[in-house]
Amino acid sequence: MPASTCGETSKTTAAFTLNALSQIRFVWKPLVFIACLIPAILVLTDALEITGRLGANPIEEIQDRFGNWGLRFILAALTVTPLRQLSGWNWLTRFRRMLGLFAFFYVCTHFLVWLLLDQRLLMSAILEDIVERPFITIGFTALLLLLSMAGTSTLAMRRRLGRRWQQLHNSIYIVGMLGVWHYWWQVKLDVREPLIYASVLAALLGYRLWRRFRKSR
């Protein structure tokens, strides 16, 4: 193949890649960002009785909604890598950080609703719950791990931490397990929905173990 043809092909590929990255950055990322905000917006509009109602116990309803969406976004972030590897859609990785930060946002809001509206900042009751109620202890631990990951999610922190950055962000697996565990212990009797989350998480972690085993062989 002539050198001029190779050069033209390389330029065309580079231009196509640049156009795709621009489309992701300026079109798809804003759309995904807005879609990720919809659950929070619906909580607000339901509280104002525009799109619905929060029910007989609005504080508990708000808290549960934010907690459920936090767990869903954790699982969504964990889905990115398997989906990319199985489909070959490498552009999916550009949404992983956003999904992880939204997971932190919803889990943090879930905690703040409990802290401000449920416990009313009564520190004695808050500390007692964290120490003596295991499902709250587990949830609080997951929140602290998410906080450490959210605080180090920038490229600058990734460069600064080096190999430790990946080790820290592998905590997302622990966060996923703690989140499911927290939810399971909270509902006590009707575990159907936590069981669905547990099954999805088991599939995602099982896939990673299988792939690692395959590589080792």
C-alpha positions in Angstrom: 0.0 0.0 0.0 1.4 3.4 -0.9 2.6 5.7 1.9 0.2 8.4 0.8 -2.8 6.0 1.1 -1.7 4.8 4.6 -1.4 8.5 5.7 -4.9 9.3 4.4 -6.4 6.3 6.1 -4.7 7.3 9.4 -6.0 10.8 9.1 -9.5 9.5 8.3 -9.4 7.2 11.4 -8.1 9.9 13.6 -10.8 12.3 12.4 -13.5 9.7 13.0 -12.2 9.0 16.5 -12.1 12.7 17.3 -15.6 13.2 16.0 -16.9 10.3 18.1 -15.2 11.6 21.3 -16.6 15.0 20.7 -20.1 13.6 20.2 -19.8 11.6 23.5 -18.5 14.7 25.3 -20.9 17.3 24.1 -24.0 15.2 23.3 -24.2 11.9 25.1 -22.6 12.9 28.4 -25.0 15.8 29.0 -28.0 13.6 28.1 -26.8 10.8 30.5 -26.2 13.4 33.2 -29.7 14.7 32.9 -31.1 11.2 32.9 -29.2 10.4 36.1 -30.8 13.5 37.7 -34.3 12.4 37.0 -34.8 10.3 40.1 -33.8 13.2 42.3 -36.1 15.6 40.4 -39.0 13.2 40.8 -38.5 13.1 44.5 -38.7 16.9 44.5 -41.8 17.1 42.2 -43.5 14.3 44.2 -42.8 16.2 47.4 -44.6 19.2 45.8 -47.3 16.9 44.6 -46.7 17.8 40.9 -46.0 14.3 39.6 -47.2 12.2 42.5 -47.1 11.8 46.3 -44.6 10.5 48.8 -47.1 8.5 50.8 -47.9 8.3 54.5 -44.3 8.5 55.6 -42.6 11.0 53.3 -39.2 11.0 55.1 -38.9 7.2 54.9 -40.0 7.3 51.2 -37.4 9.9 50.3 -34.7 8.0 52.2 -35.6 4.7 50.5 -35.7 6.2 47.0 -32.3 7.8 47.3 -30.8 4.6 48.9 -32.2 2.4 46.1 -30.9 4.7 43.4 -27.5 4.8 45.1 -27.3 1.0 44.9 -28.5 1.0 41.3 -25.8 3.4 40.3 -23.2 1.3 42.1 -24.3 -1.7 40.1 -24.4 0.4 36.9 -20.8 1.5 37.4 -19.8 -2.1 38.0 -21.6 -3.1 34.7 -19.5 -0.8 32.5 -16.3 -3.0 32.4 -18.1 -6.4 31.6 -20.3 -4.7 29.0 -17.2 -3.1 27.4 -15.3 -6.3 27.3 -18.1 -8.4 25.9 -19.3 -5.8 23.3 -16.1 -4.1 22.4 -17.7 -0.7 23.0 -14.6 1.0 24.6 -16.4 4.4 24.7 -18.5 3.1 27.7 -15.6 3.7 30.0 -16.1 7.4 29.5 -19.4 7.1 31.5 -18.0 5.1 34.4 -16.8 8.0 36.5 -20.1 9.8 36.0 -22.0 6.8 37.2 -19.7 6.4 40.2 -20.2 10.0 41.2 -23.9 9.7 40.9 -23.8 6.6 43.1 -22.0 8.7 45.7 -24.5 11.6 45.3 -27.5 9.4 45.9 -26.0 7.4 48.7 -24.8 10.7 50.3 -28.3 12.2 49.9 -29.8 9.0 51.4 -27.5 9.5 54.5 -28.3 13.2 54.7 -32.0 12.6 54.7 -31.5 10.2 57.6 -29.2 12.6 59.4 -31.2 15.8 59.0 -34.9 14.8 58.6 -35.0 11.5 60.5 -32.5 12.0 63.3 -32.7 15.8 63.3 -29.0 16.1 64.0 -29.4 14.5 67.4 -25.8 13.3 67.8 -26.5 10.9 70.7 -29.2 9.1 68.7 -27.0 9.1 65.6 -23.9 7.6 67.3 -26.1 5.1 69.1 -27.6 3.9 65.8 -24.3 3.7 64.0 -22.7 1.7 66.8 -25.7 -0.5 67.8 -27.6 -1.1 64.6 -25.5 -3.3 62.3 -27.3 -2.4 59.0 -26.6 1.3 59.7 -22.9 0.5 60.6 -22.6 -1.3 57.3 -24.2 1.6 55.3 -22.0 4.2 57.0 -18.9 2.2 56.2 -20.0 2.0 52.5 -20.5 5.8 52.5 -17.0 6.4 53.9 -15.5 4.2 51.1 -17.5 6.0 48.5 -16.4 9.4 49.9 -12.8 8.3 49.6 -13.3 7.3 46.0 -15.3 10.4 45.0 -12.6 12.6 46.6 -9.9 10.9 44.5 -11.8 10.6 41.2 -10.0 13.3 39.3 -7.1 12.7 36.9 -4.8 14.8 39.0 -5.4 12.5 42.0 -5.0 9.4 39.8 -1.6 10.6 38.7 -0.6 11.6 42.3 -1.7 8.3 43.9 -0.3 6.1 41.1 -0.8 2.3 41.8 -2.6 3.1 45.1 -5.4 4.8 43.1 -6.5 1.5 41.5 -6.2 -0.3 44.8 -8.4 2.4 46.5 -11.0 2.3 43.7 -11.2 -1.5 43.8 -13.2 -0.8 47.0 -16.2 -0.4 44.8 -16.6 -4.2 45.0 -16.7 -3.9 48.8 -19.2 -1.0 48.6 -21.5 -3.1 46.3 -21.5 -5.9 48.8 -22.0 -3.6 51.8 -24.8 -1.8 50.0 -26.7 -5.1 49.3 -26.1 -6.3 52.8 -27.3 -2.9 54.3 -30.5 -3.2 52.2 -31.1 -6.8 53.1 -30.8 -6.3 56.8 -32.9 -3.2 56.6 -36.0 -4.8 55.1 -35.8 -7.9 57.3 -38.9 -9.8 56.0 -39.6 -9.1 52.3 -36.1 -9.7 50.8 -37.3 -10.0 47.2 -35.9 -6.7 46.0 -32.5 -7.1 47.8 -32.3 -10.6 46.4 -32.5 -9.1 42.9 -29.7 -6.7 43.7 -27.7 -9.5 45.2 -28.1 -11.6 42.1 -27.0 -8.8 39.8 -23.9 -8.1 42.0 -23.1 -11.8 42.2 -23.2 -12.1 38.4 -20.9 -9.0 38.0 -18.4 -10.2 40.5 -18.6 -13.8 39.2 -17.8 -12.6 35.7 -14.7 -10.8 37.0 -13.5 -13.9 38.8 -14.1 -16.1 35.8 -12.2 -13.7 33.5 -9.3 -13.5 36.0 -9.2 -17.3 36.2 -9.1 -17.5 32.4 -6.2 -15.1 32.2 -4.3 -17.0 34.9 -4.6 -20.2 32.8 
